[in-house]
Amino acid sequence: MDKILLSQKDMPKQWYNILADLPFPMAPPVSPVTGQPVTPDEMLRIFPGPLLEQEMSPQRFFEIPEPVMEILSLWRPTPLIRAHRLEKALGTPARIYYKYEGVSPAGSHKPNTAVPQAYYNKISGINRLTTETGAGQWGSSLAFACQQFGMDLRVYMVRISFTQKPYRRTFMRLFGAEVVASPSELTQAGRDMLAAHPDTPGSLGLAISEAVEEAAGRPDTNYALGSVLNHVLLHQTIIGQEAMKQLALANDYPDFIYGCHGGGSNFGGIALPFLREKFAGKDVTAIAVEPASCPTLTKGTFAFDYGDTAKLTPIMQMYTLGHDFMPPAVHAGGLRYHGAAPIVSALLNHGVIGAETVDQSDIFKAALVFARTEGIIPAPESCHAIAAVIRKAAQLKEEGASKTILFNLSGHGHFDMGAYEAYLDNTLEDFAYPAEAIEESLKHLPEVNL
């Protein structure tokens, strides 16, 4: 079968928390003020209580609230598709499946966490949020979610994306959000950066600083994050749980799982439910795929670092390129974050998962192959996984091995035509971030003594 669908009654009713099953301890987040493990009171300055509980709890499953289920069911369950045409074009014996999250209102997987985050803030008495966005998928998703619950939203959008992706801005405004190019004059973090580097393209770490600074300074406002933190990955596990049910209907199981990696929500959403079974003895390999121009997992250091440029967020143990890392302006493929989810980082550090990089030209080359065979124009972020899958399929062809590959097609690329046009016009550049620049950035990591 080409498309494996679940009925609405088969939609998962719980989120899965991998913290309950990790065979190793996780380091606690550290306060940037005291240097000690962050306290609940510090976190409650920007997050509502229910999300903080999900962030820190070892509870294995959390029930999805009915109001959240009602909104998620507008597009969930999402289809699992067997990529027969791609397999044929590649001449591979591999069976390739993709979980297509581009059917959501925002065209990506991000509403899976945007909706519950807006809901928990609303029932906690918060009617205004701030956030950051890089490629625009997260900002679009939170704008949609806030509109569903009658909430206000200000989005700090990385300046280079603000310029390159005007229709993502329009999408957010259509759903009632205010969109500001970051760095901006609205925050001290933004003003400081503009004074030092007036031509900066911006970074996700800096946009986070601006959003957190504003939220921490206003009692009527909380902050919402689209990736990295535990509760975000928790919400995204609905993807992997659905995929497990769908593969069971196809009488198949993945040997390899791929997801693109920026902060970790995309990869975590597809992989974490399967890793629970890996801990129980299943033979499955999960690979996070990132850009060569922002190689956090493959060239970063596993260390304590700030989650943002201005050092306002808790300090987390993660793979990092340094909190003041700035991706190059030529980088068009998204996935711009300097760090990685603590959960994903710990899994990689303990050898549970793997990580790979791909060059920018290779991701768009893979996108063309995929679009021309499967008929979906993928988001550039998703193309990192596609490129790695094509590479693995070629290897399996050489080996004559009939294996099953699953990847997360996390969104469509209908708002990314500028990047596709640059690729088709041969003006898109590859950029491998120089080791010496990473080394310099890593000199500024905080000292943590727990």
C-alpha positions in Angstrom: 0.0 0.0 0.0 1.2 3.5 -0.8 -0.6 5.4 2.0 -1.3 4.1 5.5 -4.0 6.0 7.3 -5.3 5.8 10.9 -8.9 6.7 11.9 -9.4 9.6 14.3 -10.2 7.2 17.1 -6.7 5.7 16.7 -5.0 9.0 17.4 -2.7 8.6 20.5 -4.4 10.0 23.6 -1.1 10.3 25.6 2.3 11.8 25.1 5.3 9.6 25.8 8.0 10.9 28.2 11.4 9.1 27.5 12.8 10.5 30.8 11.0 7.6 32.5 13.0 5.0 30.5 16.5 6.5 30.1 19.1 4.1 31.3 21.3 7.0 32.5 20.7 10.2 34.5 20.2 13.6 33.0 22.0 16.6 34.4 19.7 19.3 35.8 19.4 22.7 34.1 21.4 25.3 36.0 20.4 28.8 37.0 22.4 31.6 35.2 22.0 33.7 38.4 23.0 31.2 41.2 25.0 28.6 39.3 22.9 25.9 41.1 20.1 23.7 39.7 17.3 26.0 38.5 14.4 26.3 40.9 10.7 26.0 39.9 10.2 29.6 40.9 12.8 30.7 38.4 11.2 28.7 35.6 7.7 29.9 36.5 8.7 33.4 35.5 8.3 32.4 31.9 6.5 29.0 31.9 3.1 27.9 33.3 3.0 25.3 36.0 1.6 22.4 33.9 4.4 22.8 31.3 7.0 23.0 34.0 5.6 19.7 35.5 6.0 18.0 32.1 9.5 19.5 31.7 10.8 18.0 35.0 8.6 14.9 35.6 9.8 11.3 35.3 6.1 10.2 34.6 6.1 7.9 31.6 2.8 9.2 29.9 0.8 12.4 30.1 -2.8 12.5 29.0 -3.6 14.9 26.1 -6.3 17.3 27.3 -9.6 17.1 25.4 -9.4 20.8 24.1 -6.0 20.0 22.7 -7.2 16.8 21.1 -10.0 18.6 19.4 -7.7 21.0 17.7 -5.0 18.4 16.8 -7.7 16.3 15.3 -8.2 18.9 12.6 -5.3 17.3 10.8 -4.2 14.3 12.9 -3.6 11.4 12.5 -1.2 12.3 9.7 -0.5 9.9 6.8 2.4 7.4 6.6 3.4 7.0 3.0 5.5 4.3 1.3 7.8 6.0 -1.1 7.5 3.5 -3.9 8.3 6.0 -6.6 11.4 7.2 -4.8 12.5 3.6 -4.2 12.1 2.9 -7.9 14.1 6.0 -9.0 16.9 5.0 -6.6 16.9 1.4 -7.7 17.2 0.4 -4.0 15.9 -2.7 -2.3 15.2 -0.6 0.8 11.6 0.0 1.8 11.2 3.8 2.5 8.4 5.3 4.5 7.8 8.9 5.4 5.5 10.4 8.1 4.0 13.5 6.4 3.5 16.4 8.9 3.0 19.0 6.2 -0.8 18.5 6.3 -1.1 20.7 9.5 -2.5 24.2 9.2 1.0 25.7 9.4 2.4 23.1 7.0 4.8 21.5 9.5 5.0 19.4 12.7 5.3 22.4 15.0 1.6 22.8 15.8 1.9 19.5 17.7 3.5 21.4 20.6 2.2 25.0 19.8 -1.4 24.0 20.6 -0.7 22.4 24.0 1.7 25.2 25.0 -0.9 27.9 24.2 -3.6 25.8 26.0 -1.6 25.4 29.2 -0.8 29.1 29.3 -4.4 30.0 28.7 -5.7 27.9 31.5 -3.0 29.3 33.8 -4.3 32.8 33.2 -1.8 34.0 30.6 -3.2 35.7 27.5 0.0 36.9 25.8 3.1 35.0 24.6 6.5 35.9 23.1 8.6 33.5 21.0 11.3 33.4 18.4 11.3 31.8 15.0 14.0 31.0 12.5 12.6 29.5 9.3 9.1 30.6 10.3 7.5 27.2 10.9 7.4 27.7 14.7 6.2 31.2 14.6 3.5 30.3 12.1 2.4 27.4 14.3 2.2 29.4 17.5 0.3 32.2 15.7 -2.3 29.6 14.7 -2.4 28.1 18.2 -2.7 31.5 19.9 -5.6 32.4 17.6 -7.5 29.2 18.6 -7.4 30.3 22.3 -7.8 34.1 21.8 -4.2 35.0 22.9 -1.8 37.7 21.7 1.6 36.8 20.3 4.8 38.7 19.5 7.3 36.8 17.3 11.0 37.7 17.1 12.0 36.4 13.7 15.7 35.9 12.8 16.5 38.8 10.5 17.8 36.8 7.6 14.6 34.7 7.5 12.5 37.9 8.1 14.0 39.1 4.8 14.1 35.9 2.9 10.7 34.6 3.8 8.1 37.4 3.6 5.2 35.1 3.2 5.9 33.3 6.5 5.6 36.8 8.1 2.3 37.3 6.3 1.1 33.9 7.5 1.8 34.9 11.1 0.1 38.2 10.8 -2.9 36.6 9.2 -3.4 34.7 12.4 -3.0 37.9 14.5 0.7 37.8 15.5 3.0 40.7 15.6 6.3 39.9 13.8 9.6 41.7 14.6 13.0 41.3 12.9 15.6 40.1 15.4 17.8 41.8 16.5 15.4 44.6 17.3 15.3 47.9 19.2 12.6 46.5 21.5 15.0 44.7 23.9 18.3 45.4 25.6 19.7 42.2 24.0 18.7 43.4 20.6 20.0 46.9 21.0 23.3 45.6 22.3 23.8 43.3 19.3 22.8 46.1 16.8 25.3 48.4 18.4 28.1 45.9 18.1 27.1 44.3 14.8 24.6 46.5 12.9 24.7 44.3 9.8 24.2 40.9 11.7 21.9 38.4 10.0 20.7 37.4 13.4 20.6 34.0 15.1 18.1 31.8 16.8 20.0 32.2 20.1 19.6 36.0 19.9 15.9 35.8 19.0 15.4 33.6 22.0 17.2 36.2 24.2 14.8 38.9 23.0 11.7 36.8 23.5 12.8 35.6 27.0 13.8 39.1 28.1 10.4 40.5 27.2 8.5 37.6 28.8 10.6 37.8 32.0 9.9 41.6 32.2 6.1 41.4 31.9 3.8 39.7 34.4 1.1 39.3 31.7 3.4 37.5 29.3 5.0 34.0 29.1 7.5 32.6 26.7 7.0 29.6 24.4 9.7 27.5 22.8 9.4 25.4 19.6 12.2 22.9 20.3 15.0 21.8 22.6 13.2 21.5 26.0 11.8 18.2 27.3 8.1 19.2 27.2 8.4 20.2 23.5 9.9 16.8 22.6 7.2 15.1 24.8 4.4 16.8 22.7 6.0 15.7 19.4 6.0 12.0 20.3 2.5 11.8 18.9 4.3 11.5 15.5 6.3 8.4 16.4 3.4 6.8 18.3 1.2 7.1 15.2 4.0 5.8 12.9 4.4 2.7 15.1 0.7 1.9 14.7 0.8 2.5 10.9 3.9 0.4 10.4 2.2 -2.4 12.3 -0.7 -2.2 9.8 1.9 -2.6 7.0 3.5 -5.5 8.9 6.8 -3.7 8.9 9.3 -2.2 11.4 12.1 0.3 10.8 15.7 -0.7 10.7 16.7 2.9 10.3 15.0 6.1 11.5 16.0 9.6 10.2 15.0 13.1 11.2 16.5 16.5 10.6 18.0 18.1 13.6 18.1 21.8 14.6 17.0 21.9 18.2 15.6 18.3 18.4 11.8 18.4 18.2 11.6 16.9 14.7 14.0 14.1 15.3 12.7 13.5 18.8 9.1 13.3 17.7 9.7 10.5 15.3 12.5 8.6 17.1 11.8 8.7 20.9 8.8 6.2 20.9 11.0 3.7 19.0 13.9 4.3 21.3 11.8 3.0 24.2 11.6 -0.3 22.3 15.3 -0.1 21.5 16.0 0.0 25.3 13.8 -3.1 25.5 15.9 -5.0 22.9 14.6 -4.0 19.5 17.3 -3.5 16.8 16.7 0.0 15.4 19.1 2.7 14.5 18.1 6.4 14.8 20.1 9.1 13.0 19.8 12.9 13.5 20.8 14.8 10.4 22.0 18.4 10.5 23.5 21.0 8.1 27.3 21.3 7.6 27.0 25.0 8.2 25.5 24.5 11.7 27.0 21.2 12.8 26.0 21.1 16.5 25.9 17.4 17.1 28.9 16.4 14.9 31.3 19.2 15.6 30.0 20.7 18.8 31.1 19.9 22.4 29.0 18.1 25.0 29.0 20.7 27.8 27.0 23.1 29.8 26.0 26.2 27.9 23.4 28.9 27.8 20.4 28.4 25.6 20.5 31.9 24.2 23.0 34.6 23.2 22.3 37.0 26.0 22.7 34.4 28.8 19.2 34.8 30.1 18.0 31.1 29.9 19.0 28.2 32.1 22.3 26.6 31.4 21.8 23.1 30.0 24.1 20.2 29.4 24.0 19.7 25.6 26.0 19.5 22.4 26.7 23.1 21.6 28.7 25.3 19.2 28.7 28.1 21.8 25.9 30.4 22.7 27.3 33.3 20.6 27.5 31.1 17.4 26.2 32.9 14.3 25.2 30.8 11.3 26.5 32.2 8.0 24.1 34.4 5.9 24.4 32.0 3.0 22.7 29.2 5.0 19.2 28.8 3.6 18.2 25.4 4.9 17.0 26.3 8.4 18.1 24.4 11.5 20.1 27.4 12.8 20.3 26.7 16.6 23.7 26.6 18.3 22.7 23.9 20.8 20.7 20.7 20.9 17.9 19.3 23.1 19.4 17.9 26.3 17.6 14.6 25.7 18.9 14.2 22.2 22.4 15.3 23.4 22.5 12.7 26.2 21.3 10.0 23.8 24.1 10.8 21.4 26.7 11.1 24.1 25.8 7.6 25.4 25.9 6.1 21.9 22.1 5.4 21.7 21.7 7.4 18.5 23.9 8.6 15.7 24.4 12.0 13.9 25.3 12.9 10.3 25.7 16.2 8.3 24.8 17.1 4.8 25.9 20.0 2.6 23.3 22.6 1.5 23.6 21.7 -2.2 23.0 18.1 -1.4 19.8 18.8 0.5 18.3 20.7 -2.4 19.4 18.1 -4.8 17.7 15.5 -2.7 14.6 17.7 -2.6 14.3 17.8 -6.4 14.6 14.0 -6.6 11.9 13.7 -3.9 9.5 16.3 -5.3 9.8 14.8 -8.8 9.1 11.3 -7.6 6.7 11.7 -4.6 5.0 14.9 -5.7 5.6 16.9 -2.5 7.9 19.9 -2.3 9.6 19.4 1.1 10.7 22.1 3.5 14.5 22.6 3.4 14.7 21.4 7.0 13.1 18.1 6.0 15.4 17.8 3.1 18.3 17.0 5.4 16.6 13.8 6.4 15.8 13.0 2.7 19.4 13.5 1.6 20.6 11.1 4.4 17.9 8.6 3.4 19.0 8.7 -0.2 22.6 8.2 0.9 21.6 5.2 3.0 19.4 3.8 0.2 22.4 3.9 -2.2 24.5 2.0 0.4 21.8 -0.6 0.8 21.7 -1.0 -3.0 25.4 -1.7 -3.1 25.0 -4.2 -0.3 21.9 -5.8 -1.8 20.2 -5.4 1.7 16.4 -5.1 1.9 16.0 -2.9 5.0 13.2 -0.6 6.2 13.8 3.1 6.5 11.5 5.6 8.2 11.9 9.4 8.1 9.9 12.4 9.3 8.9 14.6 6.4 8.3 17.4 8.9 6.7 20.0 6.5 6.2 21.3 3.0 8.3 23.9 1.3 5.7 26.2 -0.2 7.1 29.2 1.7 10.7 28.4 0.8 10.7 29.2 -2.9 13.4 31.8 -2.5 15.9 29.1 -1.5 14.7 26.7 -4.2 15.0 29.5 -6.8 18.6 30.2 -5.6 19.4 26.5 -6.0 17.9 26.3 -9.5 19.8 29.4 -10.5 23.1 28.0 -9.2 23.6 30.8 -6.7 23.3 28.8 -3.5 26.6 28.2 -1.7 27.9 25.4 0.4 29.5 26.4 3.7 31.3 24.1 6.0 31.7 26.0 9.3 35.4 26.4 9.9 36.8 24.5 12.9 38.7 27.5 14.1 35.5 29.6 14.3 33.8 26.9 16.3 36.9 26.6 18.6 36.7 30.4 19.2 33.0 30.2 20.0 33.5 27.3 22.4 36.0 29.4 24.5 33.1 31.3 26.0 31.2 28.4 27.6 30.1 29.0 31.2 31.8 27.3 34.1 29.5 24.9 36.0 30.4 23.1 39.2 27.5 21.0 40.5 
